[in-house]
C-alpha cells in the first residue's frame, strides 16, 4: 500500500477508490431532471426521525405509500389539460402538462431514498443503470392516456387511468428497489 504524503492529501488530489458517478451524469441528473441529492438525504433523515424503530424495509414502505398517493393525484391532474380543447393547449405550452418529467423525478427520488435507507452510496456509478431503468418505467406509465384513446374509451377515463398507472408504477419501482438494495446489502455483508 502506497504512503500518501499529508501535503498531497490536504490538496484533495488523492483519488478515491470509490466508483463515483461522472460529472456529466451528475450534471444531467441535476439540470435535466432537477435531481437534488441533498433533498434525497433530507427526506431519508426525516423518515428515520419519524419512525426511529422501523427497519429499512418499513421505512421504504412509508416512502412508497406516501409517493403512491402523490403519484395518483399527480398522474390524474397532469392529464387534465388534454381534455380541455383550447385551454389545454395553452396549459401545455405553459409547461403545466410536463407530467412524464414530474413522475420520472418522483420515481428517481424514491429509488435513491430507498438506496440510502439500505446504506448504499447514492453517488456510486452503480446507481446509473438503476436510474435508467426507472426512467423507462416512468415513460411507460405516461402512455396510459394513449391506451384510453386506443381502446376508444371516454376521454375522461384518462384521468383515473393515469392516476392509477402512475401509482402502480410507484409501487412496482419501490418494491423492486427494496428487493434490489436489500439483496445488495446482504451480498456486501456476506462478502465482508
N, C-alpha and C positions, 0 to 999 in steps of 0.2 A: 504494500500500500504506500503510495507516494505521500510525502510530507509536504503540505502546502504552507508556505510562509504566511504569517499573520498579516503582513502588509498586503499580500495578494487577496487574502480573504476579506480584508476590510474594503477593498475596492468593489467587491461584489462581482468580480470577473470569474469566480470559480463556477464552473458548470456543474449543475446538479445532475445526478444520475436519474432523476425523475423524468419521465417522458411527458413533458407538458405540451399542451396544445400550441400550435404555431401562432404567431402574431396575426397572420391572415385569418385563421379560424376564429380567434378571439374578436378581431375587428368585424368579421362577417356576422358573427352571432350578436355582437353589440349593435352595430349600425343597421343591419338589415332586419334583424329580428328583435332588436331592442332588449336583448337578454342581458340582465344585470346580475352577475353572480353574487354581489353584495346583498341583493334582495333575497336571493335563494338562501343565503346563510342566515339572514334576519328571520325569515319565515321558519326555518328549521329551529332556530333558538326559541322562537315564540311558541311553537307547538311543543317543544321539550319542556318549556316552563309551565305551560298549561296542563300538561299531563306527565309529570315527572316520574311516575311509577310505571308508565307504559313501555312495552318493548318497541323496538324499531318497527316491527310489523304493525303494531297497533297505532303507532304514531303516523305511519304511512297511510293507514286506512282512514285516519282522521283527515289527512290532506286530500285523499282521493274522494271521500264523501263530500267535503266542502267544495272541491273543484267540480264534482259531478253536478251539483246544484247550479253552480255558476255556468258550467258548460251548457246545461239545459236551457237556462234563461238566455245566455248569450247566443247560443245556436238558434233559438227561436227568434229573438229580437233582431239579430243581424240579417235575417232573411225577409224581414218585413218590407224593406224598400222595393223589392221586386214585385210586390203586389199592388203598389200604387203607381199607376202608369206614368204620369209626368213627374210628380214629386219624387218618386223612386229613383228616377234618373238623376235628378238634382242631388239627392242624398248620396247616390253612388259617386257622383263627381266630387262631392264634398268629403269623401272618404269614410262615410258612415258605414258603408257595406263591406268593409275590409275584414269580413268575418273569418275567412280562412287564416289570415295572418294572426288575428287575435287568438283563435283557437289553437293554432300551432304554438304560439308563445306560451299559452297556458299549459299545454302538454309538455313543452320543453322545461318549463319551470318545475313541473311536477316530477319528471324523472330525475332532474338534478337534485331536487329536495329529497327524494327517496334515496338517491345515491349517497347523499350526505348523511342521512339518517343511519345508513349501513356502513358509515365511516369510509366511504370511497372518495377519493380526491376528485373534485369537480373540474380541476384544471388538467387532469390526465388525458392524454390522447385517446385513451380507450372510450371516452365519452362521445367522441365524434361520430363513430358508426351508430351508436345508440341514438344520438340526436337526429341523424339522417333517417333512421327507421321511424322515429316519431313524426318527423316532417311528412313522410309518406303516408302514415296512418291518418294524420290530421287532414291531409289533402283528400284522402278518400272520403272522410266524413263530410267534407264540403260539397260533395257531389249529391247529397241527399235531395236537394230541390230538383235536380235533373232527373232523378229517379221518379219523383212525383209527376213530373212533366211527361216522361216516357210512358208511365202507366196511365196517363190521361186522367189523373185524379183531379179533384177540385184544387185549384192553386192554393187555397187556404191550408190544405193538408201539408204544404211545405213547412209551415211554421212548427207544428208539433213534431213532424218527422225530422226536421233539422235539429230541434232541441233534443229529441230522444237519441238521434245518431251521435251528436256531439257528446252527450252524457255517456253513452255506451262506449265510445272511443276512449273517454277519460277512464272509465272503469277497466277497460282492457289494457290500456297503456299502464295504468297504476298497478294492476295485478301482475303484469309481465315484469314491470320494474322491480316489484317486491321479490318475485321469483328469481330474477337475474342477480340482483345485488345480494340477496340472501345466499345464493349459491356461490357467488364470487367471494363473499366474506368467509363462508365455510371452507372454500378451497384454499384461501390465504391462511386460515387458521391451521389447516391440516399440513400445509407446506412448511409452516414455521415450527 
